Amino acid sequence: MVESQRGKRVLLITSWFPADVGRRGLMNEFADAVAAAGTEIDVIAIDWRDVDITPDPPNTKAHPRINVYRFKPLILNQFGNFIRLVAKWVGTPLKAAFTTFRLLRTNKYDVIVSGLPSSVWAPVLICFMFSKAKKYLVQWDFLPYHQRAMGILKSGPAFYTLLFLERILIRGFDVIGCMSPMNIEFLKAHYWIRSKQRVEILPIWTEAIFPENVDRKEIRQKYDLPQNMKIAVFGGTLSKGRGLDDIFAAARLATVHSPKILFLIIGRGPLENEVRAMAKELTNVKVMSAIPRQDYLKLLSACDCGIVATQRNTGVPTFPSKTLDYFRASIPVVASVEDSTDFGSFLEVHNAGVVVCAGDAEGLSEVVIKVFSNQMNVEKLRANGKQLIMSRFDVKLAAKQVQEG
């Protein structure tokens, strides 16, 4: 195998690396942080949720040290359902695997990083077979269990096949980063971890950049939001598992107890039409489509609190990434979360949010009203959230941990 050494180099294999600047994800931020530290990074990106992807145009990369190799799903509509499924879920990763093999032949990597290994199985297997670099798994989401809890998968062949594949792939990594202690417990209880594998906490990350010079009145006017109401905002994908039913139930209760509160929902997703239809029945709910990220952060800053809501009874530990957007926008967090996660206790220990149990719509409505009535506590929540971004959730810290840990 012929290799060339050009200083430090990282290979990132991911299933979500948007080309659109307005839709940048966590892995985009990670790649930027790695490159900014002086390391060359190659990205193998299979964007499953897109169907019309073209490679990044030359000379328009976000950073000169980031090289993106992008793959769209292989769609063969002219064939039957079985052939289409095989082409998409087998053919697409194999296409990415060929490029991965070529990169391994021509480059020497210090570390290979992957998330959701079952969705990028073929490139990951190629790395296991042909590279001696340290292999680091970002294991924040337990895909088959989470999809089963949300009703997307049933306990049938698809679930157990995906689970078996994920268990086998996870065993091949040298280091596994989980977002919290309960994530580590779940991992060790449900997966086949080798004694030589190191499992550590890798906090979810974001860029430690905060919106400046936000004119709340101007921003509210721009998006046709009321000037004389408190705004509780929920931003994210409109899909199952997001606690949207609880938010609507809390909004209905708030119309009686505190009519001066607007519940703002921002996002797009499979439930968007249903969410908009439900919003029409309530005068204190407004739905907006997703907007570019920098505009989104400014809009959050013009709101008064951010809502995090998760599916009740999932049994899978989570740490919703939207929390970090609320911290960056310097608004207090109100969290409606399940007992199976330590996310709620984290917020309480650091006095960075107010917590109720998922499914308790009355409790959610009450804490939103309570937050708005206690300005002194709001200032503490805002300050603590900002401090956590800088001390714990800065993507630069995560990039350094993955490369050097």
C-alpha positions as CSV (number, residue, x, y, z in Angstrom):
1,M,0.0,0.0,0.0
2,V,1.4,3.4,-1.0
3,E,0.9,6.1,1.5
4,S,1.8,9.8,1.7
5,Q,2.2,11.7,4.9
6,R,1.2,15.4,4.7
7,G,1.1,16.3,8.4
8,K,-1.9,15.3,10.6
9,R,-4.9,13.9,8.8
10,V,-8.3,12.7,9.8
11,L,-10.9,10.7,7.9
12,L,-14.6,11.3,8.8
13,I,-17.3,8.9,7.7
14,T,-20.8,10.3,8.2
15,S,-24.4,9.9,7.1
16,W,-25.3,13.6,7.5
17,F,-23.0,16.4,6.1
18,P,-25.2,19.0,4.4
19,A,-23.8,21.0,1.5
20,D,-26.2,23.8,2.1
21,V,-24.6,26.4,4.5
22,G,-28.0,27.0,6.0
23,R,-28.5,23.4,7.0
24,R,-25.1,22.7,8.5
25,G,-25.0,19.9,11.0
26,L,-22.8,18.7,13.9
27,M,-20.4,16.9,11.6
28,N,-19.9,20.0,9.5
29,E,-18.9,21.9,12.7
30,F,-16.5,19.1,13.7
31,A,-14.8,19.1,10.3
32,D,-14.4,22.9,10.6
33,A,-12.9,22.7,14.0
34,V,-10.4,19.9,12.9
35,A,-9.4,21.9,9.9
36,A,-9.0,25.2,11.8
37,A,-6.6,23.4,14.1
38,G,-4.3,22.8,11.1
39,T,-5.3,19.2,10.3
40,E,-6.3,17.9,6.9
41,I,-9.7,16.2,7.0
42,D,-11.3,14.0,4.3
43,V,-15.1,13.5,4.6
44,I,-17.0,10.5,3.2
45,A,-20.6,11.7,3.3
46,I,-23.6,9.6,2.5
47,D,-26.6,12.0,2.8
48,W,-29.5,9.6,3.0
49,R,-32.1,12.3,3.5
50,D,-31.2,14.0,0.2
51,V,-32.2,12.7,-3.2
52,D,-30.5,15.2,-5.5
53,I,-26.9,15.9,-4.3
54,T,-24.1,17.2,-6.4
55,P,-20.4,17.3,-5.3
56,D,-19.2,20.5,-3.6
57,P,-18.0,22.8,-6.5
58,P,-14.2,23.4,-6.7
59,N,-12.8,26.4,-4.8
60,T,-16.0,26.9,-2.8
61,K,-15.2,24.7,0.2
62,A,-15.8,26.1,3.7
63,H,-12.1,25.5,4.5
64,P,-9.2,24.6,2.3
65,R,-8.2,21.6,4.5
66,I,-11.7,19.9,4.2
67,N,-12.1,17.5,1.3
68,V,-15.7,16.2,0.9
69,Y,-16.6,13.1,-1.1
70,R,-20.4,13.2,-1.2
71,F,-22.7,10.3,-2.2
72,K,-26.4,10.4,-2.8
73,P,-28.7,7.3,-2.4
74,L,-28.7,4.9,-5.3
75,I,-32.3,5.0,-6.6
76,L,-33.5,2.4,-9.2
77,N,-37.1,3.2,-9.6
78,Q,-37.4,1.0,-12.7
79,F,-37.1,-2.1,-10.6
80,G,-39.3,-3.8,-8.0
81,N,-39.3,-2.9,-4.3
82,F,-36.8,-5.5,-3.2
83,I,-34.2,-4.5,-5.9
84,R,-34.7,-0.8,-5.0
85,L,-34.1,-1.5,-1.3
86,V,-30.9,-3.5,-2.0
87,A,-29.6,-0.9,-4.4
88,K,-30.2,1.9,-1.9
89,W,-29.0,0.2,1.4
90,V,-26.2,-2.0,-0.1
91,G,-25.2,-0.3,-3.3
92,T,-24.9,3.2,-1.9
93,P,-22.5,2.3,0.9
94,L,-20.5,0.1,-1.5
95,K,-20.0,3.1,-3.8
96,A,-18.6,5.1,-0.8
97,A,-16.4,2.1,0.1
98,F,-14.5,2.3,-3.2
99,T,-13.6,5.9,-2.6
100,T,-12.7,5.1,1.0
101,F,-10.3,2.4,-0.2
102,R,-8.7,4.8,-2.6
103,L,-8.2,7.4,0.1
104,L,-6.6,4.8,2.4
105,R,-4.2,3.8,-0.3
106,T,-2.9,7.3,-0.8
107,N,-3.1,8.8,2.7
108,K,-2.0,8.0,6.2
109,Y,-4.6,8.9,8.8
110,D,-4.0,9.6,12.5
111,V,-7.7,8.8,13.4
112,I,-10.8,7.6,11.6
113,V,-14.1,9.0,13.0
114,S,-17.6,7.6,12.3
115,G,-21.1,8.0,13.6
116,L,-24.1,5.8,13.1
117,P,-22.0,2.9,11.8
118,S,-24.9,0.8,10.5
119,S,-25.8,3.6,8.0
120,V,-22.2,3.8,6.6
121,W,-21.3,0.1,7.1
122,A,-19.3,-0.5,4.0
123,P,-16.8,2.4,4.3
124,V,-16.4,1.5,8.0
125,L,-15.6,-2.1,7.1
126,I,-13.0,-1.0,4.6
127,C,-11.3,1.0,7.3
128,F,-11.3,-2.0,9.7
129,M,-9.6,-4.1,7.0
130,F,-7.1,-1.7,5.5
131,S,-6.1,0.9,8.1
132,K,-4.2,0.8,11.4
133,A,-5.3,4.3,12.4
134,K,-7.1,4.8,15.6
135,K,-10.8,4.4,15.0
136,Y,-13.2,6.6,17.1
137,L,-17.0,6.1,17.2
138,V,-19.3,8.9,18.0
139,Q,-22.1,6.8,19.6
140,W,-24.8,9.3,20.5
141,D,-27.8,7.6,19.0
142,F,-28.8,3.9,19.3
143,L,-30.5,3.7,15.9
144,P,-32.6,0.5,16.0
145,Y,-33.8,1.0,19.6
146,H,-34.7,4.6,19.0
147,Q,-36.6,3.9,15.8
148,R,-38.5,1.1,17.5
149,A,-39.5,3.3,20.4
150,M,-40.9,5.9,17.9
151,G,-42.8,3.2,16.0
152,I,-40.7,3.5,12.8
153,L,-39.4,-0.1,13.2
154,K,-41.1,-3.1,14.7
155,S,-39.5,-5.9,16.6
156,G,-39.1,-7.9,13.4
157,P,-36.4,-8.9,10.9
158,A,-35.5,-5.3,10.0
159,F,-34.9,-4.4,13.6
160,Y,-32.8,-7.4,14.5
161,T,-30.8,-7.2,11.3
162,L,-30.0,-3.6,11.9
163,L,-29.2,-4.3,15.6
164,F,-26.9,-7.2,14.7
165,L,-25.1,-5.1,12.1
166,E,-24.6,-2.3,14.6
167,R,-23.4,-4.6,17.3
168,I,-20.8,-6.1,15.0
169,L,-19.5,-2.8,13.7
170,I,-19.3,-1.2,17.1
171,R,-16.9,-3.9,18.2
172,G,-14.4,-2.8,15.6
173,F,-13.7,0.7,17.0
174,D,-10.9,1.5,19.5
175,V,-12.6,4.3,21.3
176,I,-16.4,4.9,21.7
177,G,-17.6,8.4,22.7
178,C,-21.0,8.6,24.4
179,M,-22.8,11.8,25.4
180,S,-23.6,11.0,29.0
181,P,-23.1,8.4,31.8
182,M,-26.6,6.9,31.0
183,N,-25.6,6.6,27.4
184,I,-22.6,4.5,28.4
185,E,-24.8,2.3,30.6
186,F,-27.2,1.7,27.7
187,L,-24.3,0.9,25.4
188,K,-22.8,-1.6,27.7
189,A,-26.2,-3.2,28.5
190,H,-27.3,-3.6,24.8
191,Y,-24.1,-4.0,22.8
192,W,-21.1,-6.4,22.6
193,I,-18.3,-4.2,23.9
194,R,-14.8,-5.7,24.0
195,S,-12.7,-5.5,27.1
196,K,-10.0,-3.6,25.2
197,Q,-12.3,-0.9,23.9
198,R,-12.3,2.4,25.7
199,V,-15.7,4.0,26.3
200,E,-15.7,7.7,27.4
201,I,-18.0,10.7,27.6
202,L,-17.9,12.8,24.5
203,P,-20.3,15.8,25.0
204,I,-22.5,16.8,22.1
205,W,-20.9,19.9,20.6
206,T,-21.5,23.2,18.9
207,E,-19.6,26.3,17.8
208,A,-19.0,28.7,20.7
209,I,-20.2,31.7,18.7
210,F,-23.0,33.8,20.0
211,P,-25.4,36.2,18.1
212,E,-24.5,39.8,18.5
213,N,-26.5,43.1,18.2
214,V,-29.9,41.4,18.2
215,D,-32.7,43.9,18.0
216,R,-35.6,41.9,19.4
217,K,-38.2,44.4,18.2
218,E,-36.8,44.4,14.6
219,I,-36.6,40.6,14.4
220,R,-40.1,40.1,15.7
221,Q,-41.4,42.5,13.2
222,K,-39.5,40.8,10.4
223,Y,-41.1,37.4,11.2
224,D,-44.6,38.9,12.0
225,L,-44.3,38.0,15.7
226,P,-46.2,39.9,18.4
227,Q,-44.2,42.5,20.3
228,N,-46.4,42.3,23.5
229,M,-46.3,38.6,24.2
230,K,-43.8,36.2,25.7
231,I,-42.6,33.6,23.1
232,A,-41.8,30.0,23.9
233,V,-40.0,28.5,20.9
234,F,-39.5,24.9,19.7
235,G,-37.0,24.5,16.9
236,G,-36.2,21.2,15.1
237,T,-37.4,18.4,12.8
238,L,-41.2,17.9,12.9
239,S,-41.3,14.2,13.2
240,K,-42.2,11.4,15.6
241,G,-40.3,11.4,18.9
242,R,-40.2,15.2,19.3
243,G,-42.9,15.6,21.9
244,L,-45.1,17.8,19.7
245,D,-48.3,16.5,21.2
246,D,-47.2,17.6,24.6
247,I,-46.3,21.1,23.3
248,F,-49.8,21.5,21.7
249,A,-51.5,20.2,24.9
250,A,-49.5,22.7,27.0
251,A,-50.5,25.5,24.6
252,R,-54.2,24.7,25.0
253,L,-53.8,24.9,28.8
254,A,-51.9,28.2,28.5
255,T,-54.8,29.8,26.6
256,V,-56.7,29.7,29.9
257,H,-54.0,30.4,32.5
258,S,-51.8,32.8,30.5
259,P,-53.1,34.1,27.2
260,K,-50.1,36.4,26.7
261,I,-47.8,33.5,25.7
262,L,-47.1,32.5,22.1
263,F,-45.8,29.0,21.3
264,L,-43.6,29.2,18.2
265,I,-42.7,26.1,16.3
266,I,-39.9,26.3,13.7
267,G,-38.9,23.5,11.4
268,R,-39.8,21.1,8.6
269,G,-40.3,17.4,8.5
270,P,-42.8,14.6,7.8
271,L,-45.4,15.9,10.3
272,E,-45.2,19.5,9.0
273,N,-48.7,19.5,7.4
274,E,-50.2,17.9,10.5
275,V,-48.5,20.4,12.8
276,R,-49.8,23.3,10.7
277,A,-53.3,21.9,10.8
278,M,-53.2,21.6,14.6
279,A,-51.9,25.1,14.9
280,K,-54.8,26.6,13.1
281,E,-57.1,25.4,15.9
282,L,-55.2,27.5,18.5
283,T,-54.6,31.3,18.6
284,N,-51.4,31.0,20.7
285,V,-49.5,28.7,18.3
286,K,-47.5,29.8,15.3
287,V,-45.6,27.5,12.9
288,M,-42.7,28.7,10.7
289,S,-40.7,26.7,8.2
290,A,-36.9,26.2,8.8
291,I,-34.7,29.2,8.1
292,P,-30.9,29.5,7.5
293,R,-28.9,28.8,10.7
294,Q,-27.6,32.3,11.5
295,D,-31.0,33.8,11.0
296,Y,-32.5,31.0,13.2
297,L,-30.1,31.8,16.1
298,K,-31.0,35.5,15.8
299,L,-34.7,34.6,15.9
300,L,-34.2,32.4,19.0
301,S,-32.5,35.4,20.7
302,A,-35.7,37.4,20.1
303,C,-37.7,34.7,22.0
304,D,-38.1,34.3,25.8
305,C,-37.5,30.5,26.3
306,G,-36.7,27.4,24.3
307,I,-38.6,24.2,24.6
308,V,-37.0,20.8,24.5
309,A,-39.6,17.9,24.3
310,T,-39.0,14.2,23.7
311,Q,-41.1,11.2,23.2
312,R,-42.4,9.6,26.4
313,N,-41.4,6.0,27.3
314,T,-38.7,5.6,24.7
315,G,-36.3,3.9,27.1
316,V,-33.3,5.4,25.1
317,P,-31.1,8.1,26.7
318,T,-30.9,11.3,24.7
319,F,-29.4,14.8,24.8
320,P,-31.3,17.0,22.3
321,S,-28.9,19.1,20.3
322,K,-31.4,21.9,20.1
323,T,-30.5,22.7,23.7
324,L,-27.2,24.1,22.5
325,D,-28.9,26.5,20.1
326,Y,-30.9,27.8,23.0
327,F,-27.8,28.2,25.1
328,R,-26.1,30.1,22.3
329,A,-29.1,32.3,21.8
330,S,-29.0,33.0,25.6
331,I,-32.6,32.0,26.3
332,P,-33.6,29.7,29.2
333,V,-34.4,26.1,28.5
334,V,-37.7,24.3,29.5
335,A,-37.3,20.6,29.0
336,S,-40.0,17.9,28.9
337,V,-38.0,14.7,28.9
338,E,-38.3,11.0,29.6
339,D,-37.0,9.3,32.8
340,S,-34.6,7.1,30.8
341,T,-32.3,10.0,30.2
342,D,-29.9,12.0,32.5
343,F,-30.4,15.1,30.3
344,G,-33.0,16.5,32.8
345,S,-30.7,16.0,35.8
346,F,-27.8,17.6,33.9
347,L,-29.9,20.7,33.4
348,E,-30.9,20.8,37.0
349,V,-27.4,20.2,38.4
350,H,-25.9,23.0,36.3
351,N,-29.0,25.3,36.9
352,A,-29.3,25.6,33.1
353,G,-32.9,24.7,32.6
354,V,-36.3,23.8,34.1
355,V,-37.4,20.2,33.8
356,V,-40.7,18.2,33.7
357,C,-41.5,14.6,32.8
358,A,-42.4,13.9,29.2
359,G,-46.1,13.4,28.9
360,D,-47.0,16.0,31.6
361,A,-48.5,18.7,29.5
362,E,-49.9,20.5,32.5
363,G,-46.5,20.6,34.1
364,L,-45.0,21.8,30.9
365,S,-47.5,24.7,30.7
366,E,-46.9,25.6,34.3
367,V,-43.1,25.8,34.1
368,V,-43.2,27.9,31.0
369,I,-45.5,30.4,32.8
370,K,-43.2,30.1,35.9
371,V,-40.1,30.9,33.9
372,F,-41.6,34.0,32.5
373,S,-42.6,35.3,36.0
374,N,-39.2,35.0,37.6
375,Q,-36.8,37.3,35.8
376,M,-34.0,36.8,38.3
377,N,-33.9,33.1,37.7
378,V,-34.1,33.6,34.0
379,E,-30.8,35.6,34.1
380,K,-29.1,32.8,36.0
381,L,-30.3,30.2,33.5
382,R,-29.1,32.3,30.6
383,A,-25.7,32.9,32.1
384,N,-25.2,29.3,33.0
385,G,-26.2,28.0,29.6
386,K,-23.7,30.4,27.9
387,Q,-20.9,29.3,30.3
388,L,-21.6,25.6,29.5
389,I,-21.2,26.2,25.8
390,M,-17.7,27.6,26.4
391,S,-16.5,25.1,29.1
392,R,-18.1,21.9,28.0
393,F,-19.8,22.0,24.6
394,D,-17.4,23.9,22.4
395,V,-16.7,21.8,19.3
396,K,-13.0,22.7,19.5
397,L,-12.8,20.7,22.8
398,A,-14.5,17.7,21.1
399,A,-12.2,17.8,18.1
400,K,-9.1,17.9,20.3
401,Q,-10.5,15.0,22.5
402,V,-11.2,12.8,19.4
403,Q,-7.8,13.4,17.9
404,E,-5.7,13.2,21.0
405,G,-7.7,11.0,23.4
